[in-house]
Amino acid sequence: MDNGVSAGSTASTSTLGHIALGLTLLAFGIGQTGIISGVTVANSVSLATFLGGLALFVLGILEFRGGNGFNGTAFAGIGAFWFTWANGADGKVSAHAAGLFLVLFAMLALTLTAAAPGGLFGQGVYGLFTLSLLLLAIGTFADTGGLVKAAGWAAALSGLLAWYGATAALASWPMALGKGSRGAVAAS
């Protein structure tokens, strides 16, 4: 691609990335909680593959190209997580391998939490994601349904925060937390 051709503005790819992250986390979280009858985490596999995996990874590459290293790392890394998780679903791996996978990606999420721009709001999105991965890992290792449901609630809340931040930025709401700082959840 010619360097003079824009790969998309940081705001548009950041906003779309946070919407994709938010919707994927919501679908995954709601499936884990079992709050809606007949909706399970298995129902989020397609969404996790294409929106959470492929779309986030591509948006991460566009963020890197636009000079936003944090969102590039976050979107590409989390995109790789969702794509890999979706392809390992349906018992294709052992419970211990799945637990280890979750711990490893919780480490990425913890890094994102520590480095998140946008103050407590941005750290809240990635912090809740970290918590959900850790709870899910422990629940997977121990085969504890209660921890898995708690992980679902943390993921759903993280998804709601990511979705709200992107919506606030897109709608130019006065409460768009972190607005104006590159890489913030509600990037301008």
Secondary structure as GFF3:
##gff-version 3
##sequence-region A 1 188
A	DSSP	alpha_helix	10	33	.	.	.	ID=ss1
A	DSSP	three_ten_helix	41	44	.	.	.	ID=ss2
A	DSSP	alpha_helix	45	47	.	.	.	ID=ss3
A	DSSP	pi_helix	48	55	.	.	.	ID=ss4
A	DSSP	alpha_helix	56	65	.	.	.	ID=ss5
A	DSSP	alpha_helix	69	87	.	.	.	ID=ss6
A	DSSP	alpha_helix	95	115	.	.	.	ID=ss7
A	DSSP	alpha_helix	119	142	.	.	.	ID=ss8
A	DSSP	alpha_helix	145	171	.	.	.	ID=ss9
###
